[in-house]
Amino acid sequence: MENQLQPFGETGISSDSEAIRHFREAIANGKHWYVALLEAIGRWNVAEESYNGRDYRYLIANEAFDWLLLAERLLDEVDYLVPEKEMIALLFRGKAPIELPREEFCHLIGEAKYRAHLNYFYGVTVEEALILAVEEETRKEQRARAFNENNHLWDEAYQRIYGASMTELLKRFRKEKGYPRRNSMELSELKEFTYWLFKYRLNNCDKARIASDTKKALKELERLWSLWGQRRDSTE
């Protein structure tokens, strides 16, 4: 991949002040905050950083861009200028306050970041939904057979999807990445593990199974977003 197509230019511990300044000025000049946010994301060059005692890792495996995490970071700089309900809907549900054509979204954040965003969507967001969907299938099967629900539905889901337990897969992942064995897992490592699972599944399942699982995961994701929206509406 050519340098100009890389989603980010560097890693570091300091924030990208130019992108933040542009974000603030664009909102102050009357531009819609969501458009200004996407422009700022397009200008952002830092792949990971430490800010206010928290580590932010925006690019996973140098391929998958967690744009909502970067959006959260940027919105923290201007939250007093953005309607709270719209901000929460974006960060927790991925619901944009205004609709933009895919081409414009891609143009605003840049082609490389857009491709990396798709990697994250299918490799992390959709993969998580697939695991949840299979867990729910397992739960329903146990209820139908009058079995007591066990506390390891997630492990059964991993067996069905990947052909191995979560423990075994996590060992393989950490060994491949050179990470130490630990009893806990930080959120950034969990996301990287999920993306690794996605690529593992692509390399070990036939195309028909991959297509079927993706369809199942997207349906589950739509269901979850719908439930979230209903809960939000009931509290307003």
C-alpha positions, 0 to 999 in steps of 0.5 A, a space after each residue: 500500500 502506498 504511503 498516501 493511502 495509509 489511514 494514519 501517518 504516525 503513532 504517538 502520545 500527543 493529540 492531533 491539534 490541527 484536526 481538533 482546531 479545525 473541528 472547533 472552528 468549523 462548528 463555530 463558523 456554522 458547519 454542521 457538527 457531524 460534517 465537521 467531525 468527519 472532516 476532522 477525522 479525515 485530517 487526523 494522523 495519530 493511530 494511537 495515543 494516551 489522553 487524559 489517562 486513557 489509551 486510545 487505539 484507533 487502528 487495529 492490526 494496521 487494517 481496521 479503523 475504529 472511527 467511532 472511538 476517534 469520534 468519541 475522542 474528538 467530541 470530548 473536545 467540543 461536547 458543549 457545542 454538540 446536542 447531547 442526544 445526537 452525540 449519544 446516538 452516534 457513539 452508542 448506536 452509530 446513528 448519524 444526526 444527518 444522512 450523507 451519501 456513502 460517497 460523501 462520507 468516504 470523501 470526508 474521512 478519506 478513501 484509506 480510512 473509509 476502507 479501514 472503517 469497513 474492515 472494522 465494521 465487518 471484522 469487529 462489529 459484525 463479528 461480535 454480532 455473529 457470536 451473540 446470534 449463535 449464543 442466542 441460538 444455543 440458548 433457545 435450543 437448550 430451552 426447547 430441550 428443557 435443559 438448564 441454561 449453562 454459563 458457557 453459552 459463549 464457549 459453545 458459540 465459539 465451538 460452533 463458529 470457529 471449531 475451537 473454544 475461546 480459551 484455545 483460540 485466545 491462546 493461539 491469538 496471543 502466541 501469534 501476536 507475541 502477547 503475554 498470557 493474562 487472566 484479563 483482557 483490555 478492550 483494545 486487545 478484545 477488539 484485536 482478538 475479535 478482528 483476528 477471529 474474523 480473519 481466522 473464520 475467513 481462512 477456515 470456512 467455505 464461502 457459503 458458510 461465510 455468506 450465511 454467517 454474515 447474513 445472520 450477524 447483520 440481522 442480529 445487529 439490526 435487531 440490537 440497534 432496533 432494541 436500543 432505539 426502542 429503549 431510548 424512545 421509551 425514556 424520552 
